[in-house]
């Protein structure tokens, strides 16, 4: 399991500029005005538009088996949303303490 913080931002381009200066590095991936990623030595950080992070800031959780992860979340008493096809991944969302955790596997 890999956990990546996701910060919802008002606008990707200015946020990428600010975070690039803050981290002293360029983004490693930008998907238009929807998403950007940085890969500092401490681990990935993602910036997301409101469309990509409708619940606000949260985290992505990369798992090997999405169905197994969803079943485990439900067995733990968490409300796991349906598995959905994203642009680059399959995913489902769990709200835990009001924070969105998006479990995913690459497409």
Secondary structure, 3 states (H helix, E strand, C coil): CEEEEEEECCCHHHHHHHHHHHHCCCCCEEECCCEEEEEECCEEEEEECCCCCCCCCEEEEECCCHHHHHHHHHHCCCCECCCEECCCEEEEEEEECCEEEEEEEEC
